Amino acid sequence: MASSLISVVVPMHKTQKDFSKVRQQLHLATTQIEIIYVIDEEIVEDILPTTTSNEHIIRIHNLGRGYMLKEGSRHIKGDIIMFLHSDTILPKDWDIIIRCALEDKRVIGGGFSLKFDIDNLYLTLSLKITTILVKSRKILSGDRAIFLRSKPFQNDMPDLEVPIMEDINLSHWMRKLGKVILLKEPVLTSSDAFVKNGLIHQTWKIIKCMFWYKVGGNLQEIYSYYYS
């Protein structure tokens, strides 16, 4: 996988305070990458970066992250694709780590371990529990910077055109095609939702949405509740 191109799709449906750090870390890659920013038209002028030769911008009307991922994936050129949230900072040598993981032909893709941008005992313990579930069920959340082989993805795209839970749909699809791995290296993700909404309240929101999805709830209603 050493000479292959990694295509990074970054959906942006709201402004993020750490976007410059996210972008800076992306560009520390030492192998070939391209970056595709899919930005909601309502905020594009607020965050529009001055692009380099390996960056591309796609404007879109739909707010749902899944729709953004689907649209961005239509424009990729790489053999590897990574879906990166705009508030998630990758670890050092992230591109090399992904390439090494995919040297195993049985692996269809995977994600990174997770760390919050603040030290908090509650969040640390919550992550330990979540990590156990991820390892056992192989269901990855989007903030873990999900990566995968692009050819099977383009040949048989999973259902991403949903307002929410696109990462769950993607995980189920990946499990059918090959081995899904969780890397030991962590990405750094924002704790803003927990700080703003309260630790317990935000946790309850997530659990409620997951159960609602599990019993076949309306995804648009789940989206409206979660982002209310």
C-alpha positions in Angstrom: 0.0 0.0 0.0 3.1 2.2 0.1 2.5 4.0 -3.2 -1.3 4.3 -3.0 -3.2 7.5 -2.6 -5.3 8.2 0.6 -8.4 10.2 -0.1 -9.7 12.0 3.0 -13.3 13.2 3.0 -14.0 15.9 5.6 -17.8 16.8 6.0 -18.4 20.3 7.5 -21.9 21.2 8.5 -20.9 23.7 11.1 -17.9 25.8 12.0 -15.3 24.2 14.3 -12.8 26.1 16.4 -10.0 23.6 15.9 -10.4 23.2 12.2 -7.0 24.8 11.6 -5.4 22.2 13.8 -7.2 19.3 12.1 -6.1 20.6 8.7 -2.5 21.1 9.9 -2.3 17.6 11.1 -3.6 16.2 7.9 -0.8 18.0 6.0 1.9 16.4 8.1 1.3 13.2 6.1 4.5 12.0 4.5 2.9 9.9 1.8 0.4 10.8 -1.0 -2.9 12.2 0.1 -5.8 14.2 -1.2 -8.3 16.1 1.0 -11.9 16.7 0.0 -13.8 19.2 2.1 -17.6 18.9 1.7 -19.0 22.1 3.2 -22.6 23.2 3.7 -23.3 26.3 1.6 -24.7 28.3 4.5 -21.3 28.3 6.2 -18.9 27.9 3.4 -17.8 31.6 3.3 -17.0 31.5 7.1 -14.6 28.6 6.9 -13.5 28.4 3.2 -9.8 27.5 3.4 -7.2 28.7 0.8 -6.6 25.3 -0.8 -3.4 23.7 -1.8 -2.9 21.5 -4.9 -4.1 18.4 -3.1 -7.2 19.9 -1.6 -10.7 20.2 -3.1 -13.9 21.9 -1.9 -17.4 20.6 -2.7 -20.4 22.7 -1.7 -23.6 21.0 -0.7 -27.1 22.0 0.5 -27.9 19.0 2.7 -27.0 19.2 6.3 -26.8 15.5 7.1 -23.2 14.2 7.5 -24.0 11.0 5.7 -25.1 12.9 2.6 -21.8 14.8 2.7 -19.8 11.6 3.0 -21.6 10.1 0.0 -21.1 13.2 -2.1 -17.4 13.5 -1.2 -16.8 9.8 -1.9 -18.0 10.3 -5.5 -14.9 12.5 -6.1 -12.1 10.5 -4.6 -9.2 9.2 -6.6 -7.4 7.2 -3.9 -7.1 3.4 -3.2 -7.8 4.2 0.5 -10.6 6.5 1.8 -10.8 8.0 5.3 -13.9 9.8 6.6 -12.7 12.5 9.1 -14.8 14.7 11.3 -13.8 18.3 11.2 -13.2 18.4 15.0 -11.0 15.3 15.1 -7.2 15.6 15.2 -5.2 12.7 13.8 -2.1 11.2 15.5 1.4 11.6 14.2 2.2 9.5 11.2 -1.5 8.8 10.7 -1.1 7.9 7.0 1.7 5.4 7.7 -0.4 3.8 10.5 -3.3 3.3 8.1 -1.1 1.9 5.3 0.5 -0.6 7.7 -2.9 -1.7 8.9 -4.1 -2.4 5.4 -1.0 -4.5 4.5 -3.2 -7.3 5.9 -5.3 -8.3 3.0 -8.0 -9.6 5.3 -8.6 -6.1 6.7 -11.3 -4.1 4.9 -10.8 -1.1 7.2 -11.1 0.2 10.7 -10.8 3.2 12.9 -8.6 4.8 15.6 -8.8 4.7 19.3 -10.4 7.8 20.9 -9.3 10.4 23.3 -11.1 13.6 24.4 -9.4 17.0 24.3 -9.9 17.5 28.1 -8.9 15.4 31.0 -12.1 14.2 32.7 -12.5 11.0 34.8 -16.1 10.5 33.6 -15.2 10.8 29.9 -12.2 8.6 30.4 -14.2 5.8 32.0 -16.9 6.2 29.4 -14.4 5.7 26.7 -13.0 2.5 28.3 -16.5 1.1 28.3 -17.1 2.2 24.7 -13.8 0.7 23.6 -14.8 -2.7 25.0 -18.0 -2.5 23.0 -16.3 -1.4 19.8 -13.8 -4.3 20.0 -16.5 -6.9 20.6 -19.1 -5.6 18.1 -16.8 -3.9 15.5 -19.2 -0.9 15.2 -17.2 2.3 14.8 -18.4 5.8 15.5 -17.5 8.4 12.9 -15.3 10.4 15.3 -12.8 7.5 15.2 -11.7 8.5 11.7 -13.0 5.5 9.8 -10.8 4.3 7.0 -11.3 1.6 4.4 -10.3 0.2 1.0 -12.0 2.4 -1.7 -12.5 -0.2 -4.5 -15.1 -2.4 -2.7 -16.7 0.8 -1.3 -17.1 2.3 -4.8 -18.3 -1.0 -6.3 -21.0 -1.5 -3.6 -21.6 1.7 -1.6 -23.4 1.3 1.7 -26.4 3.4 2.6 -24.8 6.7 3.7 -27.6 9.0 2.5 -29.2 9.3 5.9 -29.3 12.3 8.2 -27.7 10.4 11.1 -26.2 6.9 12.0 -24.3 6.8 8.7 -21.3 5.5 10.7 -23.3 2.6 12.0 -24.5 1.7 8.5 -20.9 1.9 7.3 -19.7 -0.4 10.1 -22.3 -3.0 9.3 -21.3 -2.9 5.6 -17.6 -3.3 6.5 -18.2 -6.3 8.8 -19.7 -8.2 5.8 -16.7 -7.6 3.6 -13.7 -8.3 5.8 -11.9 -7.8 9.0 -12.6 -4.5 10.9 -9.8 -3.3 13.2 -9.4 -0.8 16.0 -6.0 0.8 16.0 -4.3 1.5 19.3 -3.2 5.0 18.3 -5.8 7.6 19.4 -7.4 10.5 17.6 -8.2 13.6 19.6 -11.8 14.6 19.5 -13.8 17.5 20.8 -15.6 17.3 24.1 -17.7 20.4 23.4 -21.1 18.6 23.2 -20.5 17.1 26.7 -19.3 20.4 28.1 -22.2 22.3 26.6 -25.0 19.8 27.3 -23.7 18.3 30.5 -21.9 14.9 30.8 -24.9 12.9 32.0 -27.4 14.5 29.6 -25.2 14.1 26.5 -24.5 10.5 27.4 -28.2 9.9 27.8 -28.8 11.5 24.4 -26.4 9.2 22.7 -27.8 6.1 24.4 -31.4 7.1 23.6 -30.5 7.7 19.9 -28.8 4.4 19.6 -31.7 2.5 21.1 -34.2 4.5 19.0 -32.2 3.5 15.9 -32.0 -0.1 17.0 -35.8 -0.4 17.2 -36.2 1.2 13.8 -36.9 4.8 14.7 -37.3 7.5 12.1 -33.8 8.8 11.3 -34.9 12.4 10.6 -36.6 12.5 14.0 -33.5 11.0 15.7 -31.4 13.7 13.9 -33.7 16.5 15.0 -33.6 15.3 18.6 -29.9 14.7 18.8 -29.0 18.2 17.3 -31.8 20.1 19.2 
